[in-house]
């Protein structure tokens, strides 16, 4: 097999992977009734918005608006995506305050979603 053949085969596999990912995103858009830009920075992009990262972890958009209203963007406390155990400085401060104040800890537990297992 020549280098050109290998490159051609790899290019075909890459195109198939992109096409299947695009089809999956379109199906999710139809199933949720949302436009692509509800979860992606622009149509066809792999870059997710905070809403998209929430959907990726929670498998639903239910509760996102309430979480955003209460806590702001998920990635202001969680590194990279919602539910991440690695917290930003702001997330660490919030966790520290919640540990120290029973009422705040209870409020966070009632209002902060937990990713499905």
C-alpha positions in Angstrom: 0.0 0.0 0.0 1.3 3.4 -0.9 1.3 6.5 1.3 -1.3 8.1 -1.0 -3.6 5.0 -0.5 -3.2 5.2 3.3 -3.9 8.9 3.3 -7.0 8.4 1.1 -8.4 5.7 3.4 -7.8 7.8 6.5 -9.5 10.8 4.8 -12.6 8.6 4.1 -12.7 7.4 7.7 -12.4 11.0 8.9 -15.3 12.1 6.6 -17.5 9.3 7.8 -16.8 10.2 11.5 -17.7 13.9 10.9 -20.8 12.9 9.0 -22.0 10.6 11.7 -21.3 13.2 14.5 -23.2 15.8 12.4 -26.1 13.5 12.0 -26.2 12.8 15.7 -26.3 16.5 16.5 -29.1 17.1 14.0 -31.1 14.2 15.6 -30.6 15.7 19.1 -31.7 19.1 17.7 -34.9 17.5 16.3 -35.6 15.5 19.4 -35.1 18.5 21.7 -36.7 21.1 19.4 -33.7 23.3 19.7 -31.6 25.0 17.1 -27.9 23.9 16.8 -26.8 27.2 18.3 -28.7 26.4 21.5 -25.8 24.1 22.4 -23.0 24.9 19.9 -21.2 28.3 19.4 -22.2 28.1 15.7 -23.9 25.5 13.4 -21.6 22.6 12.6 -19.1 23.4 15.3 -17.9 21.0 17.9 -17.4 23.8 20.4 -20.2 23.6 23.0 -21.8 26.5 24.9 -22.4 26.2 28.6 -25.9 25.0 27.8 -24.4 22.3 25.5 -22.0 21.2 28.2 -24.9 20.9 30.6 -26.8 18.8 28.1 -23.8 16.6 27.5 -23.5 15.8 31.2 -27.2 15.8 32.3 -28.7 14.4 29.0 -31.5 17.0 29.3 -31.9 20.7 29.3 -34.5 20.5 32.1 -33.4 22.7 35.0 -30.6 24.5 33.1 -32.3 27.9 33.2 -32.9 27.6 37.0 -29.3 26.5 37.6 -28.0 29.4 35.5 -30.3 31.9 37.4 -29.1 30.5 40.8 -25.5 29.8 40.1 -24.5 31.6 36.9 -22.6 29.6 34.2 -21.7 26.1 35.2 -18.1 26.6 34.1 -17.7 29.6 36.4 -17.5 27.0 39.2 -16.6 23.7 37.4 -13.5 23.3 35.2 -14.4 22.5 31.6 -17.9 21.2 32.1 -20.8 20.9 34.5 -20.4 18.2 37.1 -16.6 18.2 36.9 -15.1 17.4 40.3 -12.3 19.9 39.5 -13.5 23.3 40.7 -12.4 26.8 39.7 -11.4 29.2 42.4 -14.9 30.5 42.6 -16.2 26.9 42.9 -13.8 26.1 45.6 -14.9 29.2 47.5 -18.6 28.3 47.1 -17.8 24.7 48.3 -15.9 26.0 51.3 -18.8 28.4 52.3 -21.4 25.6 51.8 -19.4 23.3 54.1 -19.3 26.0 56.8 -22.9 27.1 56.6 -25.6 24.5 57.1 -28.4 26.6 55.5 -26.3 27.4 52.4 -25.3 23.7 52.1 -29.0 22.7 52.2 -29.9 25.3 49.6 -27.2 24.1 47.3 -28.3 20.5 47.7 -31.9 21.4 46.8 -31.1 23.7 43.9 -27.9 22.2 42.3 -28.6 19.3 39.9 -26.7 16.0 40.2 -25.6 14.3 36.9 -27.3 11.0 36.2 -25.2 7.9 36.9 
